[in-house]
């Protein structure tokens, strides 16, 4: 949720300054006055507050972002709000212990020092959704929930929906399914990309107005001039990578921090840009070879061809008898995907479809994976299913 805001601010500035380069020859003079440089790498803590109920406000969103201006790369992890720390849920720490203690906890999780913070509430999400909507959203299951104390009504049937502020917020807040908070996090990651796409399609005047309203609604130590600096560095494009926060369960279903070593490695490693990072995708192993060795070999086959999948999942489902690719991001060309899969698997014959054109089977795919405790990122560009 709040991550939407940080990335949206960058998206807004990207468009503003791309237009400025064309129409305002004096923009470089202006920038030299109003921007403030940031270090090559800057770390952000983004917090999203829920409604004030009986003087209680919890952090429904706790997100860490690592922004590298040299590589034009943004790395993200979203910390589950129900994570147990010292016998309390982490979403209560901000109010009980303050921002300083919460920052210290997150720094220990990721192995990085936090430089900047952003705190927003739900009203900002509604504002952004109303100003740049409608946002196209795939709903993969019935979503029904009512909480009158928070004025929250969630009522979505499976299918494609076009959402504005209030509805978008309801979709993002839903967590009454088998995945709970983890499922909510995955939906938020999906909405990030959808919001950025919508923002970049808006005209400069709309974006300027949205930015002003959003910035005035935030509690942050980020200067406007620092955001201008980020815009100048990111105006030619950037990549976004996310890493699911490691968790473990106890016998009662409570969640605790898991093995954090891989998370720290994710944020400490430098991207060498030796692979094609234009596309985000995952692979579903629906073959008879349901073993880790086969999946490892798949990973290295794709890496050798210059593409790295977000993840590779095991699955056995008779609905998918042929090798299939579902394109989730409509801006990705079928011809490009066909070229990619043929490069890696020249002997396979793939059926390549837009996910929304075969929505029933695509939803069966997502449902099967989640029932097996696999939580795929819904904001990928395409999904590769190997069945033969």
N, C-alpha and C positions, 0 to 999 in steps of 0.2 A: 504494500500500500504506500508507505512513505518512500519506498524505493522508486515507486512510480514518479514521485515528485522530483527526486534528484535527477533521475534520467530524463524526465520531462523537461526540466529546466535546461539541461544540456541540449535536448532536441530543439527547444524553442530558440536558444541562442544560435544553434547551427543554422537554422533557417534564416534568422534575422541577419546574420553576418554573411551568409551566402548571397542573400539579396543585396546586402550592403556593398559587397565587393563589386557587383555589377553596376549598381545605380548610384553609389556614393563614392566618388574617387577620393574624397578626403577622409574616408573612414580610418585609414591607418594613422593619420594625425590624431584623430579622436581617441583611438585605442591607446596610443602612447600615453594619453593623459588619464584614461579611466580604468585601465586594467592593472591588476596586481598579480605578479607571477606567483605560482605555486611550485613546490618542489616537483621533481620528476615523478615521484610517487606520493600520493596523498590518501590517507585513510579516513573514511567517514562512518559515523554511527548514525543510523536513521531510525527514529522511533515514531510509532503511530499510536496515538492515545485513543482509547475508547471513550464512550460517553461518561460524563460525571454522574455517578449514581450514588447518592447518599455520601457525598464527599470522597468517593473512591474513584480513582482513575488508573486504569492499568494500561500497560504497553502491549497492545494487541499485535504490533509489529516490532520486531527487534532485528535490524538488518545491519550487516557490516559490508561496506564497499571499499575496495581497493582500486584507485584510479591511477593508471600509469599514462602520463601524457606523452612520453617518448614512444611507447608502443601503441598509443591510442587504444588502450584496453581497459575494460571495467570488469572486475571480478566481484562476485556477490556470494554471500551466504546468508540465509535467513534462519534465525535461531527460534525454535519452537517456543511459543508463549507458555506452554505447560511444562517446560523443562524444570525439573526439581533441583534446586540449589539450596543447601542448608535447610532442608525440610520445608521449603516454600517454593511456590512457582515463581519463575524468573520474572513473569509479567507484573508482579507486585513489588519488585525491588526498587523501581524508579521512585514510587511514592514513599516507600518505607525508608530507604537508605539514600536516595538521591542519585543524581546523574553521575557523580564522581565514582561511586561504588559500582554502578552498572557498567560504566566505561572500563573500569579495572577488570571486571569479570570477563567482558568481551575480549579485551586485550589478551587475557590469559588463554582464552579459547583459541584465538587465531594467531597468536604469536606476533602481533603487530601493535604499535602504538597508535591510538586514535588521535587524529589531528583536528577534525571538524565534526560537528554534530548538527542534525536537523531534527526538529520535533514538530509534528503536525497532528491534527486530529481529523476525524471523519468528515468534517465540513469541507476540508480542502479537497478530499477525494470526490465528493459530490460536485464541488465547484468545477474541477477539471473535467469530470465526466459530462457535465452539462455544457461546458464551453466548447469541447472538441468532439463530443459524441455525435451520432451514435457509434458505439464500439461493438464490432462484431465478435460474438462469443459463442463457442461450441459448449453446450451443456450435455454431459455424457450420461446423466442419470437424473431421475426425479429429485428435485431439491425443494423440500417443504419444511418450513420452520417458522414459528411465531414466538416473539418475546416482547410482550407489551411494555415491560419495564424499560426497554431500550428503544421502543417504537420501531421494532425490527420485524418485518414480514418478508419471508423468502418463499417464493412460489414460482418455480421454473419447471417446465417439462423438458425432456430430452429434445435436442435439436439446435438449430441456429437461432440466436437471439441478437437483436440490435439494441444495446442498452445505453441509457443516459445515467446521470449521477446517482440517483437514489437506487435504481435497479443494479447498477454496476457495483455499488458498495455492498448491496445485499448479497450478490453473487460472491464477492470476495470474502465476506464475513462467514459464509456458510461453513460449518464444521461438524454437523450432526450426521456424519456417515461413518463407515467403518474405519476410515483413515484419520478422522478427527483433525487435529491441528496440522498434521503432515499434509493431508489433502488440501487444506486451506492454503498452505504455503505454496504448493504446486500451482494452485489456481492463481495466486498472486504473481508468481513468476510468469505465467502465461499472459496475464493482463499487462505486464510491463511492456512487452513487445507490441501488443495491440494498441496501447496508448501512444507509444512512440510513433508507430506507423500513422495513426490518426493525426497526431500533432504535426508531423512533417507535411501533411497534405493541406494544412490550413494556411490562410493568407497571413502575411506579416502583421497586419493590424490586429487580427484576432489573437495571434500568438503573443504580441506585445502586451495586450490587455490581460490575457491569462497569466502571463509571467508576473505582472505587477500585482495582481490580486493574490496569486500564490505566495509570492515573496513576502508580502505584507502580513500573511496569515501564519508564517512560520516563526518558530523560535530557533534561532541558529546563530552560530558564530562565523558563518560563511559571509564574506563581503560580496556585494554585487559585482565589484571589480574583479574578484577572483573567479566568479562564474563567467564573466566576460573573457577572462584568460582561458578558461576551459573551452569556451566556445571557439576561440581562435585556433586552438589545438585540435579540436574534434570536428571542425566544420567539414573536413574532407572524408569523414566516416570514422567508425570505431567498431570494435568487437565487444560483445558481452559474453562472459562465461560465468556459470553458476556452479556451486558445489553444495550438495545437500548436507546439512549439519549432521554429524555422526551422533546417533543416539543408541541407547540400549533400554530394555524394558525390565521391570521387576515382575514378580508373580501377580501383582495387582494391576498391571497395565500402566503403571507410572513410568514416565520417561526421564532418563538421566543422560548426561553427556557420555558419549561412547569414546572410541579411540580417536583422539584429536590429532594424531600425528599426520595423517593424510591431509587433513584440513589445513594444518600449518604449512605443510609442504606445498599445497595448492597456492597459498598466498605468498610463499617465499620464492617460488620458482619463477624464472624469467622466461617469457615466451620468445622462442627463437625464430618464430614465423617461417618455419621450414615446411609447414603444412598449409593447405588451403583452408582458411578459417571463415570463408564466406557462408558456409552452410552448417547448420546444427541439426543433427539427426541421431536416432538411435536404431539399433538392429534388434530384431526379434528372432531368436533361434527356435523355429518351429519344426526342425528336422528331427530325424531319429537319433542324432548325435547329441543327446542331452548330457553333456559333460563339460567341465571347465576347460579341459585341454582344447576342445573344439572352439570354444568361445575365445580363448587366448589366441589361437591361430587366426581366427576371424579378425580380431583386433589388429594383429600385425599385418595381415593382408591389406586391410584398409589403410593402415598407417603407411605402408610401403607405397601405396598408390597416391599418397598425399592427402588423405582424409582421415580424421579421427572421430569415431562415434562418441556421443555423450555417454552411452552405456550399451551393453548387450544383455538382453534378457532371455531366460529360458521360457518356453511356452509350448504346450501341445494342445492344439485346438483344430478339430476337423473342418471348421468353417473356412480355413485357409489351406487349401490343397495345392495352390500354385504360388510361385514366388511373386510377391506383390510389393509395390511401393505406394504408400499413401502420401500425397503432397498436402501438407497442412497449411503452409504459407502460400497463398495464391499468387504471390509475386515471383515465386520460383518457377522457372520454365520447365515444362515436361522434357524438352529436348536436352536440357542441361543435366537433369537427373538421370535420364536414360544413358547419356554419355558416361556419367560417373559410375553407375552400377555395371555397365558393360565393361568398363576398364578394370574393375575389381573382379567381376564374375562373368567373364566372356562366354562361358558355356551355358549360363542360365538365361531363361526367357522370362523376363519380368513383365507383369501386368502393372502399368503405372496409372494411378487414378487420383483425382482430387478427393480428399477425405470427405468433403461435404456432398459429393456426388454419390458416394457409397457410405452414407453416414451410419446406416444400421450396422454394417459389418465393422466399420471403424470403431463404433461404440462398443461392440462385442470385444474387439481387440483390447481396448482400454479396460473394460470390465474384467476380462480374463486376467490381465496383468495385475491389476490391483487386488483381485481375490487371491493371487499368489504372493501378496505382499511386495509387489514391485510397483514403484510409484514413478511412472515416466513423466518427464517434463513435457507439459502440453504445449509449450511455446517453441517447439522445434520446427524446422522447415519441412522435414519429411521423415517417414518411418519406413524402414526396409524390413520385410518379412521373408525369411528364408524357410521354405517348406519342403523342398524336394531333396 
